[in-house]
Amino acid sequence: MGNRDSLFSDGGLSPQLIADLRRLNPWWAGDPMPLQPKTRRHLVAQIRHRLDAEIAPIVAVRGPRQVGKTTAQFQIIADLLDEGVPSVNILRVQCDELPLLQRMDEPILAISDWFERQIAKKHLNALARDGQKAYLFFDEVQNLQNWAPQLKFLVDNASVKAAVTGSSALRIEMGRDSLAGRVSTVEAGGLSLTEIGALRALDAPKPFLPDNGLSFLIDKDFWRALRAYGQENAAFLKEAFRHFSDRGGYPIVHKQRDVEWALLADQLNETVIERVIQHDLRVGRRGRKRDAQLLEELFRLACRYAGQAPSVLTLADEVRQALGANIGSQRVTHYLKFLSETLLLRLIPPLEIRLKRKRGSSKLCLVDHGLRASWLQKHIPLTPEALAKRPELTPLAGHLAESIFGSVASTIHGLDLAHFPGRGMDREVDFVLTIGAQRLPVEIKYQRRIDPLRDTLGLRSFLEKSVNNASFGLLIVQDNAGDVDDPRIVSLPLSTFMLLR
């Protein structure tokens, strides 16, 4: 590594890294931070609540790129400064934009040590003893080798509060496993309807699902109350869902609402999809390069099959035809998992109750249908009014409704989500939520008219088998006209379900 003394001249940090850290933390010198949006994602309050509650010293935020994780960090820092927290008690590190960090053995510990001595000028435990706390923010932390053991050592030996974000499901989850008892996790997806309403200056209601516990979800009265809540806010839902249908749930497409969709679609492709494929996934373990063309084609297929569960053999056949290459099913499976690690794609596994071994294909749920529209350059409307004019698009909209449900449900932390493939005498059920020992089957029937018998066969079949431990089910429909006369089934429009968040 050359002359270490000249390269790392200040407590193990190079002069260039120190300059970068000072630029990332302008509040140390009394300078303003970058301008932040006036509106806030619910994510900000969720992170702050966990930091203040001190149920764990580390808050980890998982979510795909460009959904607002970095902005949330800045907004929390701004609040802390406004509340009188000394600027020298706050450190923020952007872990994916400082290549010098990759050359260090223990960058988190080295930076924290330098921050303690050179910026806070007081031992972190001494700050806590004096009634203060140091706040450490690490953005895209999964880019640092062995980040979790370093954070574990840090919080075990210093009284600090840490908030980390990451856009790699696997690497954040692996870190979470080694940080057991020391971390609280927040799932970040696309914008909710209530957040879109705030950005669009609509009179948005509060999210219906409390930010603690899952027991509400196995209470039939909770879902009936949610349906009533949707009816009370029908005017808001209609407007917010129209915006969601038109543009999806990425923050940029609603912040820049006066910019034409074609330009925003190019931006989504470049800063989200291509960034993930060309940068985040391009290099695998031990420096082995992955096939970007295969990643692109698989993501295209995931967009086409959003809300469905195609077999790996089907996907492999289509990839071979598209690329003219001999690509096997095992490689397709691995590359699908790589895509799911970025949280752009959720792989919802099949549920097996009576068999120990899982069989069947995963259901593909995109983080946001706006990515499908941008990547495939094809828009599928979701509102009942638009589909009434284009009824031939209803089947595709139904698949997207399944993808949206799966994506939203996946952001409810701790919820076990699966789909139930039809097999033998068992009828297919689109989703099954598991809370403790109880299960909640969900069927998506995204169409104008509901047949009370035919369209509930899967739900009723599931409910009638005692081994499934389910007392009622959900029927997700287009609008409130899709009610059914069965006390075991609660029907909800998709837009009303989205009021959970």
N, C-alpha and C positions, 0 to 999 in steps of 0.2 A: 504493500500500500504506500510505499515511499516513506518519507520523513514524517512520522506521525505528529511530532511536536510542531512542525510548521503547518501541517494541514489542519490539525485540530488544536487551535491555540487557546481556546477559552473553555475550559472545563469539558473538553471532548467535542466541542462544536466548532466547525470551521467559521471563519469570518463571513463567508457567503451565506451560510445557514442562519447565522445570527441576524444578518441583514434581512433575510427572508422572513424570519420570525417577527422582527420588529415591524415589517410591512404588513404582516398578517394581523398584528395586534396594535393598530394605530392609537388605541385608547391609552396605551402606556405613556405616550408622549402628549396626551391631551388632544390628539387629533381625532376628527370624526371618522366613523366607519362608513363603508359604502351605503348609499341610500337604500332603504328597505321599504317594501310595500306597506301601505297603511292597513290593509286587511291581513288577517292571520288565519292560518289553517288551525283546525282543532288540535293538530299535532303539537303546537306550541304549548297549549295549556296542559296537554297530557304529559309532555316532558317535564314541564315546570312542576306540576303536581307531584311527580315521582321524585324529583330532586328535593323538593321541600319536605315531603313526607319521610324521607330518609329510610324507606323500607329496604333500600340497597344503596351502596355507595356509587354504583354505576348504572346509568340508564343507557340502554342500547336501542338505537332506532334502525330498523331494517326497512328498506324500500328501494325501488328502482331509481335510476338516475332521473334527475330533473323534476321530481315531485315536490321539492321544497324542503328537503332535510337541511341543507346549508342555510337557507333563509331562516328556518326555525331557530337554528343556533344563533344567528346574528340577532334575531328579535329577542331571544332570551337574554343575551349579553346586554343589549340595550336596556332591557328592563332592570337587570341587576345594577347597571351603572346609574340608572335613574333613581333606584332605591338606595343609593349611597354605598354600594359595595365598592371598595377601593379598586381603581383600574388595575393596579399592580397585583391584584388577587385573581385576575382572570387571564387564562392562557387559552389560545385557540391555534390548532395546527391543521393545515390542509394536507392530508397525508398522501394524496395522489398527485400533487403538483410540485413536490420537493424531491428531486432525484437523489439529492445528497443523503436523504434518510435511508435509502436502500443500501448505502455503503457502511451503515453503522450496525453494530451487533445488537444493541439495545436502545433504539432511538427514543422510545417513550421515557425510559428511566433517565437517559442522558439529558433530554430536553427538560424534564421535570426538575432534575437536579440543578441544571443551569438556571431555570426560571426561579427556583427557590432562592438561590444565592445572588443572582444578578438583578432580578426584577422585584420579587417580593421582598428580598433582603431580610427574610425572616423564615425560620423553619416552619414548615407547613403545620406541624403539630403545635407550635407556639402560637400560630394564628388562631387555631381552634381553641386553645386554652384561653386566649384573650377575647373569645366570643366572636371571632371571624371565621370564615371558611375560604379556602381556595377553590376555584372552579376551573376545571380542565375540560376543554372541548377538543375532541379529535374527530375530524371529518374524513369519511372514507377510510376508516382505520384498517380495513382488511388488507390494504396495500402494504402494511408493515409486517414483516416476518415476526412470528411469536409475539403478536401484540397482546394476546390474552394473558399469558404468564407474566408479562411485564406489568400490565394493569393490576393483576392479582397481587403481585408483590407490592406495588405502590399503595393500593388501598388497604392492604393488610398492615402496612407500616406507617401510613400517614393519613391524617384526618382530612380527606379531600372529597369533593363531589365531582364526578366525572360523567360526561355525556359523550357518547360515541355514536357515529352513524356509519352505515355500510350498505352497499348495493350488491353484496354477494351473500345470498342466503346461506350457502354452505359454510363459508368461512366465518360469518357472524355466528351461525349456529354452533360451529365447532368451538368458537371462543366462549359462547354462552355456556356450553357444557363444562368447560374447565373453570368457569367463573360461578359455579353453582352457589347460590346463597348470597352472591355479591352483585347480581345484576337484575334489573327489571327491564323487560323488553316492550317496545312499542312498535307496532306494524304500521307502515305508511304506504298507502296506495295512491290512486288518483284522487282527484277532488270529489268530495261528496256533493250531493245536491244542495245541502245547506251552505257549503263553502262556495259553490258556484253562485248561489243566491247572493252571498255577501259581495263577491267580486262584481256581480251584475247590479248591485245596488237594489236588490229585491228585499222585501221584508221577510227575512228567512227565520223559520222557527229553530229551536234548539234540536240537536240530535236526540233521538228517543232512547238510545241504549246508554245506560250509565257506564262510566269508565271504571267499573269494578265488578268483577264476578261474571259468571255465565248462567247462574241459576234462573235468571229471568227467562231464558230461552226455552225452558221446559215447562213454562206456565202458559196454558192456553189463554188465560185472561190477558197476559202481556201482549200477545199477538192480536187479540181482539181490540185492545186499547190502542195498539199501533195502527190498526185499520181505521179506528175512529179519529186518531190523530191526523192521518192522511186526509180523511174527509174534511176535517176542520181546516186544513191547509191546502185545500184542493186548488185554489187559484195560484198559490205559490208553486205547488208541485207541477202544474201544467206548464208554467213558464220556465221553471228551472230545468225540467226534464226535456223541454224542447231545445234548450241550449246544450244540454248534455248530449242529446241525440245528434245535434248538428255538428258538434266539435269534440265530443269526448270529455275526458276529465283531467288533462294535463294543464297545470296552472298557466303556462304561457299562452294557450289558445284563448283563454278568457281574459287574461290581463291585456292582451293585444287584440281585443275584440273587434277593432276597426280594421285590422289587417286581413287581407283576403286569405281564404283557406289554403290556396295553392302554395303561397309563400310559407305559411305556418307548417304545412305538411312537409315541405322540404326541410324546414328547421327541425321538425321532430325526427325525420329520417336521419339527418346528419348528427344531431346532438344526442339522440337516444339510441336508435337502432344501430346505426353504423358505428357509433362510439363504442357500444357494447361489443359488437362483432369484431371490429378492427383493433380495438384497444384492450377491453376488459377480458375478452375470451381468446384473443389471437395467440397468446403465449400461455401454454399450460405448465404443468409441473416440470421441473428440471429443464425449463427453457424450450421444451418441445413446442413447435408451432402447430396450431390447429388449422384446419381447412376452412378459410373464411367463406369460400364459395358454398361449401356444404352447410355452414351455419346460416348463411343467407337463405338458401333454398329451404332449409328446415323451418326457419322462421316464417317464410312465405307460406309453407304448408300449414303451420300452426295458425296463421291468420285465416286461411281458407277453411280449416277444420275447427275454428274456435267454437267452443261449446259442445264439441263432439268427442268421441273416444275411438279414433281410427286405430287399427292394429299397427304394430310396428312393421309388419310385413307390407301392409298397404303403403305406409310412408316410405319404406325402403324401395318399393317398386316405383313409386312416383319420383323419388330422388334419382334413381338410376335412369329413368326416362328423360328427366330434365337435364341431368349433367352428363349423360352418356358415359358413366363410370360404374364400375363394379363395386358398389357400396353395400356392405352387409347389414343385417338387422342389428347386430350387436353395436356396431359403430353408430348407427342411427340412435339407438337407445342412449348411448353415452353422450352424444351431442345434444339430444333433447334435455338431458339432465344438466348439461352445461348452460343451456338457455334458461332453464328453470332457476339456476343459481343466481342469475341476474335479476330475478323477480319480475322480469317482463312477461314471464309465462308461469302459470301455476299448473302443476301436474296433479290433478285430483285423483287419488288412487281408488281402485275398486274396493268395495267393502265385502269382506268375507266373514260371515258370522259363524257358520257351522264347520268351515274348513280352516285348518291352520295356515295353509299356504294361500297367498293371494294369487288369484288368476284373473286375467282380463287386462284390458288396456286402460291407461290413465286418460281422464278427460282433460282436454286442453282448454285452459281459461286464460285469456290475455289480461294483462293488467288494465288495459284500456282499449275500447273499440276504436278510439281515434287513431291508434297505431295501425290497426288494420286498414282504416281508410287511407292513411298516408302511404303505407307500404304497398298496398295493392292498387291504390288510386281508384278506389271504388267506395262510394258512400251508401250505406244501408240505413234508411230511416228507422226510428224506433217508436215514434209517437203514434198513437192510434189514428190520429187525423191524417198523418202522412201515409200510413199503411193502407188506410181506406182508399186512397187515391192510387196506390201501387200494390194491390193485393198479391201480385205475383212474387213480391219480395217478403211476404209474411213468413215462409219457412226459414229463410236466411235470418230474418229478424228474430225468429224463435231461437235459433242456435246462438245468436249474439246475446239474447236475454239469458240463456244458460251460462254463457261465458261471463257476463256481467254479475250474475248472482254469485258464481263461484269466486270471482275476483273480490267482490265486496265481503263475502263471508270469510275469505282467507285473511282479511285484515283484522278480524276479531281474534285477538291473541288468545291462544290456549284452546281454541275451538277445534275439535276433531272433525274434519270434513272429508267425505267420501262420496262415491256414486255407487249405485247398486245395479249391476248389469243383470238383464233378464237371463235366466238359465233354468231349463227344465220347467217346473211348475211355478217358479218365481218370476214375477213380472218385473220389468225394469222400473227403477225409481231414479229420477235425475240426480238427486243429492240426498245424503243422509247426514244430519248433524248429530254428533254424539257428545253428550254432556254427562260425565260420570257414567252411570250404568244405563241412562235413559237415551233413547234415540228419537230423532225428529225427522221423518221423511218429508221430502220436498219435491213437488212435481211442477215443472214449468209448462204451462199451456198458454203460449203467447199468441192468442188468436182472438178474433172479434166475438165469436160465439163459443160458449162452453157447453158441451154435452155433459150433464151432471153424472151420468153413468159411465159412458165410454172414457171420458177424460180423467176419471178418478180411479180407474181400475187398478193402476199400479199402487196408489196410496192405500186403497182399501185392502188390497191383497197383503201389503206389508203390515198394516195395522191389525189384521186378523190373525197373524201368527204371533203367539205369545212369546216365542223365543226372541223376537225382534225388540222387545221392551219399548214399544212405542204406543202412547195413548191417544195421540192426535197427529195430524199432518198439516202441511202448508201447501196451498195451491197458488202459484204465482201466475198472474194473468195480466192482460193489457190494462184494464180499467175496472172500476167498481161494478160494472155490469156483469162481471164474471163470477158472481156468487153462486154457491151450491148449497142445497138443503140437506146438509149432513152435519150433525153436531160434532163429529170427529174431525172435520176439515175446516180450517180457517183459510179463506181466500184473501189474497192481497195483490193489488197492482204492483208491478216491479218498482215503479217510482216510489210507492209507499214503503216497500221493503228498504229502499235506499235511504229512507229517513232515519234508519238506525244510526248512521254515522254523521 
